[in-house]
Each structure stands twice: as structure tokens, then as C-alpha cells.
Amino acid sequence: MRILHFLAGLSVLPLVTPLVAQAPTQVEGLAPLLMSEDQRVFDPTLFARAFTDPDSVVRRYAALSAGRIGDHRAVAPLLTLLVDRDSIVVANAFFALGLLHDSTAVQPMITRIRSTDTLGGAALNEAATALTRIGGGDAAAFLAAVLNGTSGLPADRQAFLTPGALLDGWHLGPLAPTQAMLHFANDTSTDLRWRSLYSLGRLRAPGASQFLLNALRDPAPLLREVAAKALTRRYTDTAALATSPVKQQLIRALDDQQPGVRVTAVGSLATFDDSLTASRMVPLLTDVDGNVRVAAAAALGEVKGATAVRALDAAMDRKDATWALRRAILLALARADSTVFNRRVAPWLAASDFRDRIAAIDAIASRRPTDPVRFRSAMNDPDARVQAAALDAWRGVRNDTTVRAVARAHLQSPDGGVRAAAASALRSSAEPKDVDALVLSWHLALRDPISDARLAVFSTLHALVGRHPEVLGQLGDPSHREFLQRPDDPILRAEAAKSWPELSQRWGDRAPISTGKTLDDYRNIVRTLVLADSDPHVRVDVDGRGTIDIQLLGHEAPLTVANFLRLVDRHYFDGDRWHRVVPDFVVQDGDPTGTGSGGPGWSIRDEINRERYDIPMVGMALSGPDTGGSQWFINLSPQPHLDGQYTIFGKVSGNYGPLMRVVQGDLIRSIHR
């Protein structure tokens, strides 16, 4: 349980005995809910029973499941749960209504907030967040009144609404009550100051400029970090600030004791594109923190100039330079100096490690070259991952007949990643004559363990039909019949429902989704995860960094935790490298290909929950709704904009040190229970 539960007057310990004692009844009540959620099916009869179940645990899960499924028929019954006698049920109902984004729920929610009966702190916090996510004039006006103290609500109720309204107010966009938020930008509460400035920074509110500048000197590192992140050139121009004082404040922040502040400050300073600031960034190339060094290299590539180039060139040869730093330097030199870059990139192109060759291709592409020689050479690379990266990069810089010819030649590649890149390269230029080759690529893609190739062919055919409507008739030809048949992949059916109604009529709705699990499978998940006395833990052993202990939140995301443990028990992650590390943002793993596009051969449904990306939390990486599989990430600093977007299924417990030392390319020796 998190602190909001305690605010609602709950305690963890009293829940344990009833859960164990009532387990048989609860298993039968919860298992069908998990099954419906996994299949994305809202069964009104099932949920009507669950919403009135005498067991509050069943009602809690029913509320969450109804929101996750996304069927707007759930709005009316969810509103009835706002008067439930269990405060967590009420909080979950508010949260679920926020997931549904239905404006008809706004006034009933406000009416419930204004009622005179008991309403717990957790429920009020979720109510404020839900109103920001639904948005609209009524929600914005009510939250403005809360922040201005003119809502007429009791003081304690207003106090519980305020934190959520501040932190998530940016969701309201142009309707956000920025003037009301400014009242808290200088509040005596560090938490309220941070929440206010976070939203104001995301909104680029001009009136917050002086508060942000002051926050760069705040005693709280979190305030300094959020201020440094907000004070970019774009914000400075929006607020009509003089650039020199802002740059000076950011330069001062480069000496901050907190690595996160140094990372965000150097990134924001780079947006001013001033080569004179390079000399102040150069010392960070030898910073004690590995990710600060990486961030400094990227920043020096942005500001350019002789000072930056000399420092980058010298740092490449340092004996203690990690792969992550050398890669960042290579990308920086690609932007800063063509002569030095051409000398440095040659060994990377000839390296034995495919990661080096892909890094070289990415760096070459960032220069938007007109000479295709290196891309052509990479298309003959023995590693299909390099070929796919080359074609992806090449189409981004040279979308001409040469690229299209290469793409057509690779539509039937034995590798799904290459086929995906080839189909994507033809998206804006495919012709009716390409239909046969694209449909053949579709046949191959249907048998791929990952969905990238299927989605790429789908998108290219959709774009082609948009330019040449007669192609739809070609797809009805008996030789192309398989394309019109309902695919097993629910992601494809969801894409068709969203963007291609003619095809969606043939394919049908994305639900129900075939999960391959029986009701007994869901009963077992309920017994072992939902009703367990304690959460399972796994340990991530990172070479040279230490061990990261992760508590898996089986109560909050049982389907996701079960999927993750299935992979752990297969040693799926052992020997992986952290293929993505963004300093002060996230570390990411779970792709056996090491490219960021791999997966286990299946996808799982999202289990969005009330957990927050405040401390380092473990979330599922996605390429769209319900596309999780094996890739997961840990946030390195608070990231409220990820809340409610990516399933949280774990949190780092104990020492954060090993996590904070991870850099891109570090080896995961094993993950085990």
C-alpha cells in the first residue's frame, strides 16, 4: 500500500487475514474479472454482479477492470461506486472514470466531491487527477476554484484535491488554471511547489519564469531539477526572457551536487545553441557520474564549435570511456564536425559488434547525407539487425527512387525487422504495382513472432489505398484473400478500427482477444498474486554495477507480473544489455535483439493502475496501447507524465545505487527470483 491509502484511514495489516480467509470466494469473484480485462470485454451482467459483490476486494478490482477495458457503458455503473462504503473502491472508481475520458462523468463527479458525507483523501486525490484527464471547461473551472480557495468546499477536502490538481493540471492544456497554479509556486510546502512548477513548466507558462529561476537555487534537489528541465530556449522565448541571465543560471547548475540537476541543466543549456557555453560543459565529460558524461557529450554535439570538437575527440580515447559515452561522442561529432567524424566513424562501421555498426549508421543518418554508399554497404551486412537499421535510417534522409528500389528488394527478406523497414520505406511512395509484393510480405509477417512487420505492411497498404482507392478492389482478388481475413493479432484489429473502417468491417472489433488462458489460469493468478500475503521479488545482477532488487506488484498488475515471472523463469533476460538508457529519465531492457524492436512473440494487455512514477518504478514499455511483451523500464527520476500511460508492475526496493550507475550497454548477467 502507498501513502495515499494511509491518508484514507487504512492500514495494511488488517487486510491480510480477511484476504486469506475469504480466498476461495474471492478467487471466483476476481478470476472472471481478470479474464474479461485480459480479453478487453465489458460484460454488463458480470460487472453488475461484481459492482454489488459483498466483498470489497472484488468491487475494487471490478472498478479498475471496467476502466481498463475502455467501454463507455461502464461510466454509469462506475458512478454508482462513488458512494461505496469502501474508500478504496471509491478511489478506484474515480481513477477508472479518468481512464474512460467521458465528459458526461464530470458533473456527477463534482457533485459527489461536493457531497457532505465522508470522502477519503485517496479518493479525492484520484478525483482531481481524473478531472484533469477528462478535461473540458467544467472540470477546469472547478479545479481553478479549488486552487483559488473559492470552491466552497471544506478546508480538508480542498487540501486533498490540491496536490492532484497541481501535478496533473497540465493535462488541461490551454484550459489549465495557470494563474491559480502560480499561487503555489512559492508555497512553503516543497511538495506543492514542485507539483506546481512541474505543471507550469510543461505548460510553458510565461508567468512562472521568475519562480523557475528562483527554483534553480531551491534547497530541494527535485525543485532544482524541474526548474533546470523547464528553462529551455523555447521556454525563454515564450516568456520573453533575456537569454543571458537564464544561461548563467544554468551554467551555475552544472556544478550542482545532484547528478539529475547536472543532466537536466546541461540539456537545457544546449538548446540555446551557443558554442561559447562549450567550455563550461567540457568538465562534465569527466564527471563522476557516467550518465552525466553521456549527457554532456550530447550537449556538446548540439552547441558545436572548436572547443566542443576538441574535447569530444580527446574523450573518445580515454581508457575509462564506457561504450555509452563513446557512442554519445560519435553521435555528437556527427553533428559538430564532418572531418573528425569521418575519421572516427570508420572503425565503428568495421567493428565486430553489431551495436557499433548500428551506432555508426545512426550517426551517419543524423547528418542527413546525400551519398548513399555507406547505406548500400550496410544493406549487405551479415547481421539483419544492421540491415534494418540502415534501411530505416536511409529512408529518413533520402526518400527517392534508390531507396524505394532497395526497399522493394527486401519486402520478402527472411527477417521480420528488415521487412518492417522495407514496408515503412514505401509508405509514402508505394504504387498499385506493389500490391502483390506487399501482400506476400503480409503473409510472411503473419507468421512473425513480433508485430512490427505486420503493422508496417498494414500502414503502407492503408496509405496506398488512400492515394489509389482502386487498390481496395485489388485486395479483394482471390490471390489476396488472406489480407481480408480477420487476423489473430488484436493490435492490427485495433489499428483498423481506428483508421481503416472499410477493413475493420471485414475484420471485426479487436475484442474479444484470444489469450490462450483458461479460467483456471486466471484463478491461479488470483491465488498466487492477487491474494498473496506478500509480493514476489526478483534480483537484477548487472555486471560491474551491483544488484537491483525489484518488488513486483502482483496486487496491482497481476497479469503483467505473471507474464514477467514467466520470462524470468525461462532466463529470457539473462545476458541482455540495457539497450536504452536516457540519463535522468529511464533505463530499459527486455529486447533479445538489442535494438529496441524485439519481443517474446506475444503481447499482453495494459493494466494501468493508481501507482505513480515517483520513486524508481518498473513499467512496461509500449509501442501503442496493449503492445507490452517483454520490454520494461525503470524511471530514474519522478516522471508524472508517464502516470496512467504505462503499466506499473514493480518498484525498486532497497539501495538505488546500482540502478543509478547503469549506463547504456551494461550487461545484465541474470534476473532471478
Residue, then its C-alpha position, 0 to 999 in steps of 0.5 A: m500500500r502507498i501513502l495515499h491509502f494511509l491518508a484514507g484511514l487504512s492500514v495494511l495489516p488488517l487486510v491480510t487475514p480477511l484476504v486469506a480467509q475469504a480466498p476461495t470466494q474471492v478467487e471466483g469473484l476476481a478470476p472472471l474479472l481478470m479474464s474479461e480485462d485480459q480479453r478487453v470485454f465489458d460484460p454488463t451482467l458480470f460487472a453488475r454482479a461484481f459492482t454489488d459483490p459483498d466483498s470489497v476486494v472484488r468491487r475494487y478490482a471490478a472498478l479498475s477492470a471496467g476502466r481498463i477495458g475502455d467501454h463507455r457503458a461502464v461510466a454509469p455503473l462506475l458512478t454508482l461506486l462513488v458512494d461505496r462504503d469502501s474508500i478504496v473502491v471509491a478511489n478506484a472508481f474515480f481513477a477508472l472514470g479518468l481512464l474512460h475520458d467521458s465528459t458526461a462523468v464530470q458533473p456527477m463527479i463534482t457533485r459527489i466531491r461536493s457531497t457532505d458525507t465522508l470522502g477519503g483523501a485517496a479518493l479525492n486525490e484520484a478525483a482531481t487527477a481524473l478531472t484533469r484527464i477528462g478535461g473540458g471547461d467544467a472540470a477546469a473551472f472547478l479545479a481553478a476554484v479549488l486552487n483559488g480557495t473559492s470552491g466552497l468546499p471544506a478546508d480538508r477536502q480542498a487540501f486533498l484535491t490540491p496536490g492532484a490538481l497541481l501535478d496533473g493540471w497540465h493535462l488541461g492544456p490551454l484550459a489549465p488554471t495557470q494563474a491559480m497554479l502560480h499561487f503555489a509556486n512559492d508555497t512553503s510546502t516543497d511538495l506543492r511547489w514542485r507539483s506546481l512548477y512541474s505543471l507550469g513548466r510543461l505548460r510553458a507558462p510565461g508567468a512562472s519564469q521568475f519562480l523557475l529561476n528562483a527554483l534553480r537555487d531551491p534547497a530541494p534537489l527535485l525543485r532544482e531539477v524541474a526548474a533546470k528541465a523547464l528553462t529551455r530556449r523555447y521556454t525563454d522565448t515564450a516568456a520573453l526572457a533575456t537569454s543571458p541571465v537564464k544561461q548563467q543560471l544554468i551554467r551555475a547548475l552544472d556544478d550542482q551536487q545532484p547528478g539529475v540537476r547536472v543532466t537536466a541543466v546541461g540539456s537545457l543549456a544546449t538548446f540555446d545553441d551557443s558554442l561559447t557555453a562549450s567550455r563550461m560543459v567540457p568538465l562534465l565529460t569527466d564527471v563522476d557520474g557516467n550518465v552525466r558524461v553521456a549527457a554532456a557529450a550530447a550537449l556538446g554535439e548540439v552547441k558545436g564549435a572548436t572547443a566542443v570538437r576538441a574535447l569530444d575527440a580527446a574523450m573518445d580515447r580515454k581508457d575509462a570511456t564506457w561504450a555509452l559515452r563513446r557512442a554519445i561522442l560519435l553521435a555528437l561529432a556527427r553533428a559538430d564536425s564532418t572531418v573528425f567524424n569521418r575519421r572516427v566513424a570508420p572503425w565503428l562501421a568495421a567493428s565486430d559488434f553489431r551495436d557499433r555498426i548500428a551506432a555508426i549508421d545512426a550517426i551517419a543518418s543524423r547528418r542527413p547525407t546525400d551519398p548513399v554508399r555507406f547505406r548500400s554497404a550496410m544493406n549487405d551486412p551479415d547481421a539483419r539487425v544492421q540491415a534494418a537499421a540502415l534501411d530505416a535510417w536511409r529512408g529518413v534522409r533520402n526518400d527517392t527512387t534508390v531507396r524505394a528500389v532497395a526497399r522493394a528488394h527486401l519486402q520478402s527478406p527472411d527477417g521480420g525487422v528488415r521487412a518492417a523497414a522495407a514496408s515503412a520505406l514505401r509508405s509514402s511512395a508505394e504504387p498499385k504495382d506493389v500490391d502483390a509484393l506487399v501482400l506476400s510480405w503480409h503473409l510472411a509477417l503473419r507468421d512473425p513472432i513480433s508485430d512490427a512487420r505486420l503493422a508496417v505492411f498494414s500502414t503502407l497498404h492503408a496509405l496506398v489505398g488512400r492515394h489509389p482507392e482502386v487498390l481496395g478492389q485489388l485486395g479483394d482478388p482471390s490471390h489476396r484473400e488472406f489480407l481480408q481475413r480477420p487476423d489473430d493479432p488484436i493490435l492490427r484489429a485495433e489499428a483498423a478500427k481506428s483508421w481503416p473502417e472499410l477493413s475493420q468491417r471485414w475484420g471485426d472489433r479487436a475484442p474479444i482477444s484470444t489469450g490462450k488462458t483458461l479460467d483456471d489460469y486466471r484463478n491461479i493468478v488470483r491465488t498466487l498474486v492477487l491474494a498473496d500475503s506478500d509480493p514476489h521479488v526478483r534480483v537484477d545482477v548487472d555486471g560491474r554495477g551491483t544488484i537491483d532488487i525489484q518488488l513486483l506488484g502482483h496486487e496491482a498488475p497481476l497479469t503483467v507480473a505473471n507474464f514477467l515471472r514467466l520470462v524470468d523463469r525461462h532466463y529470457f533476460d539473462g545476458d541482455r544489455w540495457h539497450r536504452v538508457v536516457p540519463d535522468f529519465v529511464v533505463q530499459d531492457g527486455d529486447p533479445t535483439g538489442t535494438g529496441s524492436g524485439g519481443p517474446g512473440w506475444s503481447i499482453r494487455d495494459e493494466i494501468n493502475r493508481e501507482r505513480y512514477d515517483i520513486p524508481m518504478v518498473g513499467m512496461a514499455l509500449s509501442g501503442p496501447d496493449t503492445g507490452g511483451s517483454q520490454w520494461f523500464i525503470n524511471l530514474s527520476p519522478q516522471p508524472h507524465l508517464d502516470g496512467q500511460y504505462t503499466i506499473f508492475g514493480k518498484v525498486s526496493g532497497n539501495y538505488g545505487p546500482l540502478m543509478r550507475v547503469v549506463q547504456g550497454d551494461l550487461i545484465r548477467s541474470i534476473h532471478r527470483 
